[in-house]
């Protein structure tokens, strides 16, 4: 059994304008706004390793409420997060699959299903100005002990043209994702959950929690001590559930990243060979930048 790769991360935000402004200051190229057919919209950041960030905003509260009433898990979890936690954050971890139906069956069998499978299509504007229709099938998973974080596996039913090189080039030198960091006081409690949704990523326990190796990006579940040791981050709440906390990016030259942040007035700190930028409106999570060979 081969573990699935990470596809993207969902980051709720107050508005795409706020996300675009903040991510631009951080040195990211942001794609054009794209609307979903159920009251939300995104403005994605595509990376050269074929992963991406999905800043997510609400365009119509009425459409979102109707989607929730119709059983749309994606919208329901986003709305619940905004109600419980706030308008900014790291809400969902998304894996790439070629069999969302099979994953949905597996999630139900293993008692981690978050609800009904979702299939939808929407128009997308390509970098060269052409328009195409993207179709997706999503299988949702969640742990009842963790109401403020969930995951889903995404199948691209209608594969779109992949020429997005201009969008994958970023002034901060980012070339891909290195780690997605979750936190909880009890990392071991969620080992089986991550293993299930990832289709078999092997847990690697360590002194601050558990790591999981997927084919492209590592997933870390850290306890409070780990968040402090690696990211100078304090606990976010007394809740023992999983919370999305940090995204670690790969860069070729950390001096390029540092120069860009300084030129744009972005506050950051250096910790060993890592640049840390605390969460801010439009950013959602702590961003860390690490140099790779």
FENPETA-V617936 format. One record per residue. N is the residue number from 1. PHI is phi as a letter, one per 40 degrees, with the letter a starting at -180 (999 if undefined). OMEGA is omega in whole degrees, -180 to 180 (* if undefined). D_FIRST is the distance of its C-alpha to the first C-alpha in whole Angstrom. Layout:
N & PHI & OMEGA & D_FIRST
N & PHI & OMEGA & D_FIRST
This chain:
1 & 999 & -179 & 0
2 & b & 179 & 4
3 & c & 179 & 7
4 & c & 172 & 9
5 & c & 172 & 13
6 & c & 178 & 16
7 & c & 179 & 18
8 & a & -180 & 21
9 & b & -180 & 23
10 & b & -177 & 26
11 & b & 176 & 29
12 & d & 178 & 32
13 & a & -179 & 36
14 & c & -180 & 39
15 & a & 177 & 40
16 & c & 176 & 38
17 & c & 179 & 42
18 & c & 180 & 41
19 & c & -179 & 37
20 & c & -180 & 39
21 & c & -178 & 42
22 & c & -179 & 40
23 & c & 175 & 37
24 & c & 177 & 39
25 & c & 179 & 41
26 & c & 176 & 38
27 & g & -180 & 38
28 & c & 170 & 35
29 & c & -175 & 36
30 & b & 180 & 35
31 & c & 178 & 35
32 & c & 178 & 37
33 & c & 178 & 37
34 & b & -176 & 35
35 & c & 171 & 35
36 & c & -180 & 33
37 & c & -176 & 35
38 & b & 170 & 35
39 & g & 177 & 37
40 & b & 177 & 35
41 & a & 178 & 35
42 & b & 173 & 33
43 & a & -165 & 34
44 & c & 172 & 31
45 & b & -178 & 30
46 & c & -178 & 28
47 & b & -175 & 27
48 & c & 178 & 26
49 & c & 177 & 23
50 & g & 167 & 22
51 & c & 175 & 22
52 & a & 174 & 25
53 & c & 178 & 27
54 & b & 169 & 28
55 & c & -172 & 31
56 & b & 179 & 32
57 & b & 179 & 36
58 & c & 177 & 38
59 & c & -178 & 40
60 & a & 178 & 41
61 & c & -180 & 41
62 & c & 179 & 42
63 & c & 178 & 39
64 & c & 179 & 37
65 & c & 178 & 39
66 & c & 179 & 39
67 & c & 178 & 35
68 & c & 180 & 34
69 & c & -180 & 36
70 & c & 176 & 34
71 & g & 179 & 31
72 & c & -175 & 30
73 & c & -179 & 27
74 & d & -179 & 27
75 & c & -179 & 31
76 & c & -180 & 31
77 & c & 177 & 29
78 & c & 179 & 31
79 & c & 179 & 34
80 & c & 179 & 34
81 & c & -179 & 33
82 & c & 180 & 36
83 & c & -173 & 38
84 & c & -170 & 36
85 & b & -177 & 36
86 & i & -174 & 38
87 & c & -176 & 37
88 & b & 176 & 35
89 & i & 175 & 32
90 & b & -169 & 28
91 & c & -169 & 27
92 & a & 174 & 23
93 & b & -173 & 20
94 & b & 177 & 18
95 & b & 178 & 15
96 & c & -179 & 15
97 & b & 172 & 13
98 & b & -176 & 14
99 & a & -180 & 14
100 & c & 178 & 16
101 & c & 179 & 17
102 & c & 177 & 14
103 & c & 179 & 13
104 & c & 177 & 17
105 & c & -180 & 17
106 & c & 178 & 14
107 & c & 179 & 16
108 & c & 179 & 19
109 & c & -177 & 17
110 & c & 174 & 16
111 & g & 174 & 20
112 & b & 180 & 19
113 & c & 177 & 20
114 & c & 180 & 23
115 & i & -172 & 25
116 & c & 175 & 25
117 & d & -179 & 23
118 & b & 174 & 25
119 & b & -179 & 25
120 & a & 177 & 28
121 & b & 176 & 30
122 & a & 177 & 32
123 & c & 179 & 34
124 & b & 176 & 33
125 & c & -179 & 36
126 & c & -178 & 35
127 & d & -179 & 36
128 & c & 177 & 39
129 & g & 178 & 40
130 & c & 175 & 38
131 & b & 177 & 37
132 & a & 179 & 34
133 & b & 176 & 32
134 & b & 178 & 28
135 & b & -174 & 26
136 & b & 174 & 24
137 & b & -173 & 22
138 & b & 175 & 21
139 & b & -169 & 19
140 & b & 177 & 20
141 & b & 178 & 19
142 & a & 176 & 21
143 & b & -177 & 23
144 & d & 179 & 26
145 & c & -172 & 27
146 & b & -174 & 26
147 & c & -174 & 29
148 & b & 176 & 29
149 & a & 175 & 25
150 & a & -179 & 23
151 & a & 170 & 20
152 & a & 177 & 18
153 & b & -171 & 16
154 & b & 174 & 18
155 & b & 176 & 18
156 & c & -176 & 21
157 & c & 178 & 22
158 & b & -176 & 25
159 & c & -179 & 24
160 & c & 174 & 27
161 & d & -172 & 29
162 & c & -178 & 27
163 & c & 179 & 30
164 & b & -175 & 31
165 & d & -179 & 32
166 & c & 179 & 35
167 & c & -178 & 33
168 & c & 178 & 31
169 & c & -174 & 34
170 & b & -176 & 35
171 & c & 180 & 38
172 & c & 177 & 36
173 & g & -179 & 34
174 & c & 178 & 31
175 & b & 179 & 28
176 & i & 177 & 25
177 & c & 175 & 23
178 & b & -178 & 22
179 & a & 166 & 22
180 & b & -172 & 22
181 & b & 174 & 24
182 & b & 178 & 24
183 & b & 176 & 27
184 & a & 175 & 28
185 & c & -176 & 30
186 & b & -177 & 27
187 & d & -176 & 24
188 & c & -178 & 22
189 & c & -175 & 23
190 & b & -180 & 20
191 & c & -179 & 17
192 & c & -180 & 15
193 & c & 180 & 16
194 & c & 178 & 15
195 & c & -179 & 11
196 & c & -176 & 11
197 & c & -179 & 13
198 & c & -178 & 11
199 & g & 169 & 7
200 & h & 174 & 7
201 & d & -174 & 9
202 & c & 178 & 11
203 & c & 179 & 14
204 & b & -178 & 17
205 & c & 173 & 20
206 & a & -171 & 24
207 & c & -179 & 27
208 & b & -180 & 27
209 & i & -176 & 24
210 & a & 173 & 20
211 & b & 177 & 18
212 & b & 178 & 15
213 & c & 171 & 14
214 & b & -179 & 12
215 & c & -177 & 12
216 & b & -174 & 16
217 & b & 176 & 17
218 & c & 173 & 17
219 & b & 179 & 18
220 & b & 169 & 21
221 & b & -176 & 22
222 & b & 171 & 26
223 & c & -177 & 28
224 & c & 179 & 32
225 & c & 178 & 33
226 & c & 178 & 30
227 & c & 178 & 31
228 & c & -176 & 34
229 & c & -175 & 34
230 & c & -171 & 31
231 & b & -179 & 33
232 & f & -175 & 36
233 & b & 179 & 35
234 & c & 176 & 37
235 & d & -177 & 35
236 & c & -179 & 35
237 & a & 177 & 36
238 & c & -179 & 36
239 & c & -180 & 33
240 & c & -179 & 30
241 & c & 177 & 28
242 & c & 172 & 26
243 & b & 173 & 27
244 & c & -172 & 26
245 & b & -172 & 29
246 & a & 175 & 28
247 & b & -180 & 27
248 & b & -178 & 27
249 & b & 174 & 27
250 & c & 175 & 27
251 & b & 180 & 31
252 & c & -177 & 32
253 & b & -175 & 36
254 & c & 179 & 36
255 & c & 176 & 40
256 & c & 179 & 39
257 & c & -178 & 38
258 & c & 180 & 40
259 & c & -180 & 43
260 & c & 180 & 42
261 & c & 180 & 41
262 & c & -179 & 45
263 & c & -178 & 47
264 & c & 177 & 45
265 & g & 179 & 46
266 & c & 178 & 43
267 & c & 180 & 43
268 & a & 174 & 41
269 & b & 174 & 40
270 & b & 175 & 39
271 & b & -173 & 37
272 & f & -180 & 36
273 & b & -178 & 35
274 & b & 172 & 34
275 & c & -180 & 36
276 & b & 176 & 35
277 & b & -178 & 37
278 & c & 178 & 37
279 & d & -180 & 36
280 & a & 177 & 39
281 & d & -177 & 39
282 & g & -178 & 37
283 & b & 171 & 35
284 & g & -176 & 33
285 & b & 172 & 31
286 & c & 177 & 32
287 & b & 175 & 32
288 & b & -178 & 31
289 & b & -179 & 31
290 & b & 179 & 30
291 & c & 178 & 31
292 & b & -178 & 29
293 & c & * & 30
